[in-house]
Amino acid sequence: MSLDDPAARAPQPGAESGTVVRRVDRPSTSRDKVTRAEELRLQLADEIVRGVLPPGSALDETDIARRFSVSRTPVREALRQLVASGLVEARAHRGAVVAQPSLDRLTEMFEAMAELEALCAGLAAERMPPADRQKLEAIHEELRVLSHAGNPERFHEVNERFHNAIYAGSQNGYIAEMTLATRVRVQPFRRAQFRNLGRLAKSHAEHDRVVVAIMRGDKAGAAAAMRAHIELVRGEYEIYAVSV
């Protein structure tokens, strides 16, 4: 099983552990187009979360394609993903416009995320194979180094691998699929909070409690640590949202 291969689609039976989580940012077989679409999605999501693109802003495919010097195909795919995440609404006769989940809705999304990730962590503590536990520790160490480097973008990328490894470690493809689908909805908000001062080091410390529990086979401890981590992520996003 590859821990570096997450996805927004249903996990497929895989090699070593039986559960492969494919990349969230690679929903099709066209690598170049998907890469451009993902870059656009992240850029637009970032601008939405930071308020550069306020609620109600029109997102015209032609304008976006011209701005980023790409064809309309990756723009269309990026907007489709943003609609799925809830950041963008597709309105009749108006095309795509920026949406903004209400505070209550965002709270509900994070609550669901916390419970699903806690479930995955608890199952991983019981079921993750030894070789995959070692890979999880290696990713965790990579995040430690990045937490000192102060690069939120790179930290975000490796952070996704960390969480995907735990989803896969649950050895339950259906739960991994639901968890991943929920993460896609909250991903821009999770990503934004990495800009908070000192957040990378805090995130790594929170991960450490999860990893220690998984390595010990402590199901309840792993679930509690992961739930606390996601709840703190929500709080950090609220701090970030006030600051922008």
VMD Tcl script that draws the C-alpha trace (Angstrom):
set ca {
  {0.00 0.00 0.00}
  {1.21 3.49 -0.80}
  {0.68 6.01 1.93}
  {1.36 8.81 -0.54}
  {-1.61 7.95 -2.73}
  {-4.79 9.48 -1.16}
  {-8.13 10.25 -3.03}
  {-11.54 11.74 -2.89}
  {-13.02 8.59 -4.34}
  {-13.76 5.23 -2.87}
  {-10.59 3.50 -1.60}
  {-9.77 0.40 -3.60}
  {-8.43 -2.90 -2.34}
  {-4.68 -2.55 -2.49}
  {-1.40 -4.28 -2.10}
  {0.08 -4.60 1.40}
  {-2.77 -3.71 3.71}
  {-5.88 -4.10 1.58}
  {-6.93 -0.45 1.81}
  {-5.51 2.21 -0.49}
  {-6.53 5.83 -0.11}
  {-6.00 7.61 -3.39}
  {-5.05 11.26 -3.74}
  {-7.75 13.85 -3.17}
  {-6.21 15.97 -5.90}
  {-6.20 13.28 -8.61}
  {-9.76 12.35 -9.49}
  {-9.04 11.42 -13.13}
  {-6.39 9.77 -15.24}
  {-5.23 12.94 -16.98}
  {-2.27 13.94 -14.80}
  {-1.45 17.30 -16.41}
  {-5.04 18.51 -16.49}
  {-5.70 17.39 -12.94}
  {-2.51 19.03 -11.71}
  {-3.53 22.36 -13.24}
  {-7.08 21.96 -11.94}
  {-5.81 21.23 -8.45}
  {-3.50 24.24 -8.50}
  {-6.40 26.42 -9.58}
  {-8.69 24.93 -6.95}
  {-6.19 25.58 -4.17}
  {-5.50 29.12 -5.35}
  {-9.18 30.02 -5.66}
  {-10.04 28.31 -2.37}
  {-7.28 30.25 -0.65}
  {-8.57 33.54 -2.04}
  {-12.10 32.68 -0.95}
  {-11.09 31.75 2.59}
  {-8.89 34.89 2.91}
  {-11.71 37.10 1.69}
  {-9.95 38.19 -1.51}
  {-12.96 36.73 -3.33}
  {-15.90 37.72 -1.09}
  {-19.27 35.91 -0.98}
  {-21.32 36.54 -4.09}
  {-18.31 37.12 -6.35}
  {-18.84 35.77 -9.84}
  {-16.32 33.17 -11.01}
  {-16.29 33.38 -14.78}
  {-14.51 30.50 -16.52}
  {-13.14 32.69 -19.30}
  {-11.80 35.33 -16.91}
  {-10.14 32.75 -14.69}
  {-8.60 30.95 -17.68}
  {-7.19 34.24 -18.95}
  {-5.88 35.21 -15.52}
  {-3.97 31.94 -15.02}
  {-3.07 31.42 -18.71}
  {-4.79 28.04 -18.96}
  {-7.60 26.55 -21.00}
  {-11.14 26.45 -19.68}
  {-10.97 22.68 -19.08}
  {-8.95 22.80 -15.82}
  {-10.92 25.88 -14.75}
  {-14.17 23.97 -15.17}
  {-12.81 21.04 -13.15}
  {-11.51 23.34 -10.40}
  {-14.91 25.05 -10.13}
  {-16.64 21.66 -10.04}
  {-14.48 20.65 -7.07}
  {-15.12 23.97 -5.33}
  {-18.86 23.47 -5.76}
  {-18.48 20.02 -4.18}
  {-16.57 21.57 -1.26}
  {-19.35 24.09 -0.62}
  {-17.12 27.11 -1.22}
  {-18.76 27.85 -4.56}
  {-22.38 27.68 -5.66}
  {-23.53 26.91 -9.20}
  {-26.55 29.13 -9.82}
  {-28.86 29.03 -12.78}
  {-28.25 31.90 -15.23}
  {-25.41 33.24 -13.03}
  {-22.80 30.52 -13.32}
  {-20.46 29.93 -10.39}
  {-20.41 32.37 -7.48}
  {-18.52 32.35 -4.20}
  {-20.49 30.89 -1.31}
  {-19.65 30.89 2.37}
  {-20.88 28.22 4.77}
  {-22.62 29.69 7.77}
  {-20.82 29.39 11.10}
  {-23.34 26.74 12.17}
  {-22.75 24.75 8.99}
  {-18.98 24.97 9.33}
  {-19.24 23.83 12.95}
  {-21.28 20.83 11.84}
  {-18.72 19.97 9.17}
  {-15.83 20.07 11.64}
  {-17.82 18.04 14.16}
  {-18.38 15.32 11.56}
  {-14.72 15.52 10.54}
  {-13.57 15.07 14.13}
  {-15.71 11.98 14.69}
  {-14.75 10.34 11.40}
  {-11.04 10.97 11.86}
  {-11.25 9.73 15.45}
  {-12.87 6.54 14.20}
  {-10.09 6.04 11.64}
  {-7.38 6.66 14.23}
  {-8.91 4.21 16.67}
  {-9.21 1.50 14.06}
  {-5.66 2.20 12.85}
  {-4.39 1.63 16.39}
  {-5.89 -1.85 16.22}
  {-5.34 -2.76 12.58}
  {-2.48 -0.84 10.97}
  {0.25 -3.31 9.83}
  {3.75 -2.87 11.32}
  {5.27 -1.72 8.02}
  {2.64 1.02 7.68}
  {3.18 2.13 11.27}
  {6.82 2.69 10.38}
  {5.80 4.73 7.34}
  {3.45 6.79 9.51}
  {6.34 7.53 11.87}
  {8.49 8.59 8.90}
  {5.81 11.03 7.70}
  {5.46 12.33 11.25}
  {9.20 12.97 11.37}
  {9.03 14.79 8.04}
  {6.35 17.04 9.51}
  {8.56 17.73 12.53}
  {11.29 19.03 10.23}
  {8.79 21.11 8.26}
  {7.29 22.56 11.44}
  {10.66 24.22 12.08}
  {11.07 25.32 8.46}
  {7.94 27.50 8.62}
  {6.54 26.52 5.21}
  {2.73 26.22 5.55}
  {2.21 25.10 1.95}
  {4.67 22.19 2.15}
  {3.44 21.31 5.63}
  {-0.11 21.12 4.27}
  {0.96 18.71 1.54}
  {2.71 16.32 3.93}
  {-0.08 16.74 6.47}
  {-2.45 15.29 3.89}
  {-0.21 12.23 3.57}
  {-0.21 11.88 7.35}
  {-3.98 11.83 7.61}
  {-4.38 9.62 4.54}
  {-2.03 7.09 6.11}
  {-4.32 6.90 9.12}
  {-7.43 6.57 6.96}
  {-5.81 3.69 5.11}
  {-4.64 2.21 8.40}
  {-8.25 1.85 9.52}
  {-8.46 -1.06 7.07}
  {-12.04 -0.05 6.33}
  {-12.45 1.32 2.83}
  {-15.98 2.59 3.37}
  {-15.08 4.61 6.46}
  {-11.96 5.92 4.70}
  {-14.14 7.02 1.77}
  {-16.58 8.92 4.00}
  {-13.76 10.54 5.93}
  {-12.00 11.64 2.78}
  {-15.18 13.04 1.26}
  {-15.78 15.11 4.40}
  {-12.19 16.33 4.42}
  {-12.59 17.64 0.88}
  {-15.43 19.84 2.17}
  {-13.39 21.35 5.00}
  {-9.94 21.25 3.38}
  {-9.68 24.99 2.56}
  {-10.46 25.89 6.17}
  {-8.00 23.33 7.53}
  {-5.35 24.63 5.16}
  {-5.87 28.28 6.07}
  {-5.21 27.80 9.79}
  {-1.62 26.72 9.10}
  {-0.83 30.43 8.63}
  {-1.45 31.15 12.31}
  {1.69 32.01 14.25}
  {3.17 28.87 15.80}
  {0.48 26.63 14.34}
  {2.82 24.20 12.55}
  {4.61 23.24 15.77}
  {1.30 22.91 17.61}
  {-0.11 20.70 14.87}
  {2.92 18.43 15.03}
  {2.58 18.14 18.82}
  {-1.08 17.18 18.40}
  {-0.11 14.60 15.79}
  {2.48 13.22 18.17}
  {-0.21 12.22 20.66}
  {-2.09 10.45 17.88}
  {1.00 8.61 16.65}
  {2.04 7.50 20.14}
  {-1.41 6.05 20.78}
  {-1.47 4.24 17.43}
  {1.98 2.76 18.04}
  {0.83 1.50 21.44}
  {-2.32 -0.02 19.97}
  {-4.39 2.27 22.20}
  {-7.67 2.53 20.32}
  {-9.43 4.85 22.77}
  {-6.34 7.02 23.18}
  {-5.81 7.38 19.42}
  {-9.45 8.30 18.85}
  {-9.44 10.86 21.67}
  {-6.17 12.42 20.48}
  {-7.42 12.73 16.91}
  {-10.77 14.16 17.98}
  {-8.99 16.76 20.10}
  {-6.70 17.59 17.19}
  {-9.57 18.32 14.79}
  {-11.40 20.35 17.42}
  {-8.26 22.46 17.84}
  {-8.02 22.84 14.05}
  {-11.51 24.30 14.06}
  {-10.56 26.74 16.81}
  {-7.42 27.75 14.94}
  {-9.45 28.42 11.80}
  {-11.80 30.67 13.76}
  {-8.76 32.61 15.02}
  {-7.46 32.89 11.45}
  {-10.85 33.99 10.06}
  {-11.02 36.88 12.55}
  {-7.52 38.03 11.58}
  {-8.09 38.34 7.81}
}
mol new
graphics top color blue
foreach p $ca { graphics top sphere $p radius 0.5 }
foreach p [lrange $ca 0 end-1] q [lrange $ca 1 end] { graphics top cylinder $p $q radius 0.2 }
display resetview
